[in-house]
Amino acid sequence: CLYKMGEMNEWCNEVGVDTAYRAFKTDSGELVCHIYTNGTFQKEISRDAFLKRYKALQSRVSQVRAMEGVGASKDAGTLARGTAAKQNGGANTTARQRQSLSEEEQASRKAEIRNALLQTMQLTNKLKEQLAVLDKKAAAMTPFVLE
């Protein structure tokens, strides 16, 4: 858990979010996480809540890295602001992101989503075909020996 906190602190620095995560042991001996924003204590969260934030930030950082690889630093800033808003309990992050994207960036994002949808549909059809083949073979086989 401590390693993941260190990782999250590095990721926050990478995406430009001024949030720090610190391990804290309560009087009862339970390990919790203290969240600091701009150097001031914000709140205390449980280990489970921390792990959920870890996964969300990990996903966000991978998106930022992917966009930086394409050269969309504006998107990376938008995602960083979206992460900060999400961590502060903000809503409608995707609406704010859409407003900050140019027409060209929106068209590119739509094309990426369409391609992902097409691939998903193709995989779904392939799995359905394989399931149909297995169902035909399963009807001929029985798990019990009949004499």
C-alpha positions, 0 to 999 in steps of 0.5 A: 500500500505504501508503494502505491501511495508513492506511485500516486504521488509521482503520478499527481506530479506528472499530471500536474495535480497538487495532491499528496497521499500519506499513510497514517496509522490510527489509534486502533492500528488501522492503516488509512490514507490522509489526502493533502491538497496544496499542502493542507490536509483535506480528508482521511480515507480508508484503505479500500477507498484509497485503492479505488482512487489508485485504480482511477488515477492509474487509468487517468495517467495511462490516458495522459501518457497515451495522449502525450505520445500523440502530441496532445498536451492540451488534452493532458492538461484537460485530463489533469484538471479532470482528475483534480475535479474528480478527486475534489468530488466534482461532477460533469468532468466529461462535459468540461473536457468536451468543451475544451477540445477543439473540433479536430480533437473531437473528430479524432476522439470520435473516430477512435471510439468508432474504431474501438466499437467496431472491433468490440462488435467484431469480437462479440460476433466471433465469440457468438460463433464460437459459442454456437459451435461449442453448444452443438458439440456439447449436445452430442457429449454427455458428462455421464456414461450411459449403459 
